[in-house]
């Protein structure tokens, strides 16, 4: 399912003394099957954009097109449940939203709330728990008897059980150790590929953005500062550093190599494997001279 934000503006607390412009003139296209990363400082508008993707917020100007649905400020919207079923959001620390007495009931809550039968919801729960790498036995346990990592996977399973076409991830690895972060991101990337999901990742991790995304959007003070492929975004690391953003470790390492040897490599490398291959060719060429 395609999603398009077209010149979207959003103001909080309109017509009050506390009115605040959060985003303006934001245009982002998310074709079906895309893996998009949205990066930017705290306060850059990432969360506001995220909440427009499934109509939790309606634009105060511009429009959002989700599949065949068009959302604008001047039209009353009906049956937004349909959008929220198709666009699932995994918020930061989703385990805080667990509440039911068993894992199965917690996962089934979302689908049943959207009109799915209990039998079908249970079938989806079994599939979803497997997709997040947990055993079937865990379905009968209380979510509050699980480890933090397991609780997060259960919360993610609850979103997957609604069988969304688009999954939106708001800092999904927050609070996890390096191993846990890698496992969760690999899980999402596998789901993205296997289920052909459109995936939108809001993150502070340049490593994750460069490794998994097809497209990256940088937000700055509520506006789109730059968008492009990871190669295009990280080919000018100086600009990102000036913005106060980080760059992937491999890009920093390449910068140091280029400075040390007063040279410019053929392209910006996003994996250590391709970087070392070009360095080896460079060194070999130097030896032959």
HUSULZI-V959981 format. One record per pair of residues at least 6 apart in sequence whose C-alpha atoms are under 8 Angstrom apart, sorted by the first residue. I is the first residue (numbers start at 1). J is the second residue. If there is no record, write none. Layout:
BEGIN
I_J ; I_J
END
This chain:
BEGIN
1_31 ; 1_32 ; 1_33 ; 1_66 ; 1_67 ; 1_165 ; 1_166 ; 1_198 ; 2_29 ; 2_30 ; 2_31 ; 2_32 ; 2_65 ; 2_66 ; 2_67 ; 3_29 ; 3_30 ; 3_31 ; 3_32 ; 3_53 ; 3_64 ; 3_65 ; 3_66 ; 3_67 ; 4_27 ; 4_28 ; 4_29 ; 4_30 ; 4_64 ; 4_65 ; 4_66 ; 5_26 ; 5_27 ; 5_28 ; 5_29 ; 5_62 ; 5_63 ; 5_64 ; 5_65 ; 6_25 ; 6_26 ; 6_27 ; 6_28 ; 6_62 ; 6_63 ; 6_64 ; 7_24 ; 7_25 ; 7_26 ; 7_27 ; 7_61 ; 7_62 ; 7_63 ; 8_23 ; 8_24 ; 8_25 ; 8_26 ; 8_27 ; 8_59 ; 8_60 ; 8_61 ; 8_62 ; 8_63 ; 8_64 ; 9_21 ; 9_22 ; 9_23 ; 9_24 ; 9_25 ; 9_26 ; 9_59 ; 9_60 ; 9_61 ; 9_62 ; 10_21 ; 10_22 ; 10_23 ; 10_24 ; 10_48 ; 10_58 ; 10_59 ; 10_60 ; 10_61 ; 11_19 ; 11_20 ; 11_21 ; 11_22 ; 11_23 ; 11_60 ; 12_18 ; 12_19 ; 12_20 ; 12_21 ; 12_22 ; 13_19 ; 13_20 ; 14_20 ; 21_222 ; 22_44 ; 22_45 ; 22_48 ; 22_221 ; 22_222 ; 23_45 ; 23_48 ; 23_49 ; 23_221 ; 23_222 ; 23_223 ; 24_222 ; 24_223 ; 25_62 ; 25_223 ; 25_224 ; 26_222 ; 26_223 ; 26_224 ; 27_224 ; 30_36 ; 30_198 ; 31_198 ; 32_197 ; 32_198 ; 33_192 ; 33_196 ; 33_197 ; 33_198 ; 33_199 ; 34_197 ; 34_198 ; 34_199 ; 34_200 ; 34_214 ; 34_215 ; 35_192 ; 35_198 ; 35_199 ; 35_200 ; 35_201 ; 35_212 ; 35_213 ; 35_214 ; 35_215 ; 36_199 ; 36_200 ; 36_201 ; 36_213 ; 36_214 ; 36_215 ; 36_216 ; 36_217 ; 37_200 ; 37_201 ; 37_202 ; 37_203 ; 37_209 ; 37_213 ; 37_214 ; 37_215 ; 37_216 ; 37_217 ; 38_46 ; 38_200 ; 38_201 ; 38_202 ; 38_203 ; 38_216 ; 38_217 ; 38_218 ; 38_219 ; 39_46 ; 39_202 ; 39_203 ; 39_204 ; 39_216 ; 39_217 ; 39_218 ; 39_219 ; 40_46 ; 40_204 ; 40_218 ; 40_219 ; 40_220 ; 40_245 ; 41_204 ; 41_219 ; 41_220 ; 41_245 ; 43_221 ; 43_222 ; 44_219 ; 44_220 ; 44_221 ; 44_222 ; 44_223 ; 45_219 ; 45_220 ; 45_221 ; 45_222 ; 45_223 ; 46_202 ; 46_219 ; 46_222 ; 47_170 ; 47_202 ; 48_57 ; 50_168 ; 50_170 ; 50_202 ; 51_57 ; 52_58 ; 52_59 ; 52_64 ; 53_64 ; 53_66 ; 53_87 ; 54_66 ; 54_83 ; 54_84 ; 54_87 ; 54_88 ; 55_71 ; 55_80 ; 55_83 ; 55_84 ; 58_71 ; 58_72 ; 58_73 ; 59_71 ; 59_72 ; 59_73 ; 60_72 ; 60_73 ; 61_72 ; 61_73 ; 62_72 ; 62_73 ; 63_70 ; 63_71 ; 63_72 ; 63_73 ; 64_70 ; 64_71 ; 64_72 ; 65_71 ; 66_83 ; 71_77 ; 81_114 ; 85_114 ; 85_162 ; 85_163 ; 85_164 ; 86_162 ; 86_163 ; 86_164 ; 86_165 ; 86_166 ; 87_164 ; 87_165 ; 87_166 ; 87_167 ; 87_168 ; 88_159 ; 88_160 ; 88_162 ; 88_164 ; 88_165 ; 88_166 ; 88_167 ; 88_168 ; 89_159 ; 89_167 ; 89_168 ; 89_169 ; 89_170 ; 90_156 ; 90_159 ; 90_167 ; 90_168 ; 90_169 ; 90_170 ; 90_172 ; 91_169 ; 91_170 ; 91_171 ; 91_172 ; 92_169 ; 92_170 ; 92_171 ; 92_172 ; 92_174 ; 93_152 ; 93_172 ; 93_174 ; 94_152 ; 94_155 ; 94_156 ; 95_148 ; 95_151 ; 95_152 ; 95_154 ; 95_155 ; 97_155 ; 98_106 ; 98_143 ; 98_151 ; 98_155 ; 99_106 ; 99_143 ; 100_106 ; 100_142 ; 100_143 ; 101_141 ; 101_142 ; 101_143 ; 102_139 ; 102_140 ; 102_141 ; 102_142 ; 102_143 ; 103_138 ; 103_139 ; 103_140 ; 103_141 ; 103_142 ; 103_143 ; 103_154 ; 104_122 ; 104_125 ; 104_139 ; 104_140 ; 106_158 ; 107_125 ; 107_154 ; 107_155 ; 107_157 ; 107_158 ; 107_159 ; 107_161 ; 108_118 ; 108_121 ; 108_122 ; 108_124 ; 108_125 ; 108_158 ; 108_161 ; 109_158 ; 110_158 ; 110_159 ; 110_161 ; 110_162 ; 111_121 ; 111_161 ; 111_162 ; 112_118 ; 112_121 ; 121_161 ; 124_161 ; 124_162 ; 125_157 ; 125_158 ; 125_161 ; 126_136 ; 126_139 ; 127_161 ; 128_157 ; 128_158 ; 128_160 ; 128_161 ; 129_135 ; 129_136 ; 129_139 ; 129_153 ; 129_154 ; 129_157 ; 130_136 ; 131_157 ; 131_191 ; 132_153 ; 132_154 ; 132_156 ; 132_157 ; 132_187 ; 133_153 ; 134_150 ; 134_153 ; 143_151 ; 143_154 ; 144_151 ; 149_176 ; 149_180 ; 164_197 ; 165_197 ; 165_198 ; 166_197 ; 166_198 ; 166_199 ; 166_200 ; 167_197 ; 167_198 ; 167_199 ; 167_200 ; 168_199 ; 168_200 ; 168_201 ; 168_202 ; 169_199 ; 169_200 ; 169_201 ; 169_202 ; 170_201 ; 170_202 ; 170_203 ; 171_201 ; 171_202 ; 171_203 ; 171_204 ; 172_184 ; 172_203 ; 173_180 ; 173_181 ; 173_184 ; 173_185 ; 174_181 ; 185_208 ; 189_212 ; 191_197 ; 192_198 ; 192_199 ; 201_209 ; 203_209 ; 206_246 ; 206_247 ; 206_248 ; 207_247 ; 207_248 ; 207_249 ; 209_216 ; 209_230 ; 210_230 ; 210_231 ; 210_248 ; 210_270 ; 211_270 ; 211_271 ; 213_229 ; 213_230 ; 214_229 ; 214_230 ; 215_227 ; 215_228 ; 215_229 ; 215_230 ; 216_227 ; 216_228 ; 216_229 ; 216_230 ; 216_233 ; 217_224 ; 217_225 ; 217_226 ; 217_227 ; 217_228 ; 218_224 ; 218_225 ; 218_226 ; 218_227 ; 219_225 ; 219_226 ; 226_233 ; 227_233 ; 231_268 ; 231_269 ; 231_270 ; 234_240 ; 234_247 ; 234_251 ; 234_268 ; 235_267 ; 235_268 ; 237_247 ; 237_251 ; 240_246 ; 240_247 ; 241_247 ; 248_270 ; 250_269 ; 250_270 ; 250_271 ; 250_272 ; 250_275 ; 251_268 ; 251_269 ; 251_270 ; 254_268 ; 254_269 ; 254_275 ; 258_264 ; 258_265 ; 265_278 ; 269_275
END
